[in-house]
Amino acid sequence: MIRFEHVTRSYAPGGRPALDDVSIEFGRGDFVFLIGASGSGKSTLLRMILREGLPQRGKITVAGQNLGLMLERRVPEYRRSIGMVFQDFRLLPDKTVFDNVAFAMRVIGASRGQIRKRVTQVLKRVGLDHLAKRYPHEISGGEQQRAAIARAIVNNPAILLADEPTGNLDPRASAEVMKILRWINAAGTTVIMATHDRAIVDRMGKRVVQLHKGKLVRDERHGLYDPPEGSEAWQILVKEEAESGLRAEDPAPLRTQAVPLVAPAEDEAEDSPASANSAASPEPARRSASEEATEQAHEQAQDATPAEPSASQEDAQHERAAEPGAETEEVSTATKTESVRIVWPEEQKAARYDDAAESLISAAPMDSDHMPVFDNGSEDEPQEVDEHRDSPRSEPEAPASEAPAPERTESVTAEPEAEEVSPVDTETEPKASESPAAAAAPEPATPGPAALAPTAPEPAEPESAAIKPAAPEPLASKRRREPDQDRLAWLTSAFEEQSASSTRTASSETAESSTAVPKPKSSASEATYADSRRTEEQLEASKRGIFRRRRGKR
Ligand SMILES: Nc1ncnc2c1ncn2[C@@H]1O[C@H](COP(=O)(O)OP(=O)(O)OP(=O)(O)O)[C@@H](O)[C@H]1O
């Protein structure tokens, strides 16, 4: 589905490429951890999937579309097929949780009723329906990240990219985020997550892709954070750590078996390269870091540009294609598509879900409807929209208990104008114009058709549990390792314990421990906020114009 072919990407002339001759594939429904030292190219790889920057060499195709051939004006639509979650959340600070999530639907022209219904549904799924009216600074970091995830998935993306989504979170909040990502993946969304969190990677036992100075050095179907001892990736890291003086701080690799440097998946063996070759640096773009940041902010703002007030994106594409003289864009040398939105056949979605649901969700606490259970406090309290934002931490927080229902197939039928939405609106009946799919989410357990995509079996436990390090570790490494194992143990119990048994005290402690509201990390994100607000104002202005015109007609 996502294919990098000998991709090289440099930011500065003559500098070391951020990605260096990287060839790799990510399949539909994959859950991939992207690991590597700071500066190894993880974020660059994620951004390139989002088409933020093109390779100077090589080719990236997503769902058969060559991103290098994609017309600029199609990029915003393409990006709406992809959800993105950042370490610093990037919520709009002057919007409530509800409106942050609703914003992503408003920019595609969804109607008020659709937005209200869908946003409420998604907030329930991430356990935030009771905090819908809070502002980002009134909720914890973990809750902010869940809101950011809700925003990322509200339009049913085919791909979810997460750049260190647990980087600012404590273990409990991290575990909840991972539960959600696991569930999203089980619903068929490809999840690619850059992380430095050893415990999470080791606990999940998912595919691990490791970068080192822009090169792909490891691709394991079910990997741990540390490369297998003796492998080339392990040797590279030992050398790097010795050079940087980090070795004494770092734990020894957890396994003793040597595996090939790059171990392609069984079904990808033909296409995955055995190793990443060093390539001559191409002529890089002559842009400064600040220009790059501005470009990113601009590109993200493009995403926020309101779409034509048409129906769903697919419908809109078909409508445009049906118009006389409408463009049909050749987005790939091999594939001619009408839409840049990433869609795959219904049966494959169902098959992927059916195949994945049982195994992927199994480790997370679930309620009777197979929803991840969140530790939001007493289960006795009714779930309702919080209408008392003045006392942000005094209300009881109810657990999510809505049916999970991945409904990646639903499409929204947009109305001509996006309207301001309030989560306290008491109207609950969907409008007649709303898509039935939006009203009735499919049951996850429904078996898919025969076209089931084979999925590698999930390991019962990470292999690390049974394997001892081959060599005695230095004292310093043991010191570093203890907290890591504590964290691993904590995560394990967090995954396994039923939140019904968790106390409200624990919940509030967690909330207290992570209440700091992160400032935008970079000028790019600040610019994104500003551009998003500008877009918001443009929306408002256009609505005012529409209403004025209507009044004039009357
Ligand atoms: N906008 C930019 N302009 C110039 N160089 C950049 C830019 N973004 C990243 N780089 C450089 O590209 C290389 C890869 O950076 P990248 O952010 O992809 O690494 P990373 O693995 O995500 O690091 P981290 O774990 O610290 O987030 C680094 O050397 C970095 O300095």
The ligand as an ORCA input file, in Angstrom:
! r2SCAN-3c Opt
* xyz 0 1
  N      13.105     20.907      8.294
  C      14.350     20.458      8.327
  N      15.352     21.169      7.787
  C      16.613     20.711      7.790
  N      16.982     19.535      8.307
  C      16.024     18.778      8.867
  C      14.657     19.203      8.899
  N      13.936     18.251      9.510
  C      14.791     17.274      9.839
  N      16.042     17.590      9.461
  C      17.239     16.775      9.635
  O      16.964     15.523      9.053
  C      17.485     14.481      9.865
  C      16.357     13.548     10.239
  O      15.463     14.276     11.077
  P      14.103     13.631     11.600
  O      13.342     14.690     12.279
  O      13.466     12.923     10.481
  O      14.683     12.573     12.650
  P      13.912     11.744     13.748
  O      14.420     10.355     13.667
  O      12.454     11.940     13.605
  O      14.423     12.421     15.081
  P      13.672     12.560     16.497
  O      13.586     11.183     17.075
  O      14.590     13.435     17.293
  O      12.346     13.194     16.242
  C      18.150     15.141     11.046
  O      19.524     15.227     10.782
  C      17.531     16.500     11.089
  O      18.425     17.438     11.607
*
